[in-house]
Amino acid sequence: MSGKGTNSGVNFQQSTSTHFLMHMLLELSLDNIFEDDFENEKIEEIFLETTDKIDDIKVELYSGKKLYIQEPLADYKKQPVI
């Protein structure tokens, strides 16, 4: 598969993973993104293109929580699944 759809997915994955990577490298908690549910939660690992059902980005936190992030299909005008 190639073209605008693939390029859109790559752009989404790069920009979103970079955002999480900066939080990880600077040891910032995720509560400024997700508010109360993630107070003092910090990122341990980030995975791209996983074998999980939601496969674009997986973020593992030190607490053991996992975030699965998938770019929505271009046909759907909705926010990414988090």
Secondary structure as GFF3:
##gff-version 3
##sequence-region A 1 82
A	DSSP	alpha_helix	4	25	.	.	.	ID=ss1
A	DSSP	alpha_helix	31	34	.	.	.	ID=ss2
A	DSSP	three_ten_helix	35	38	.	.	.	ID=ss3
A	DSSP	beta_strand	43	48	.	.	.	ID=ss4
A	DSSP	beta_strand	57	61	.	.	.	ID=ss5
A	DSSP	beta_strand	66	69	.	.	.	ID=ss6
###
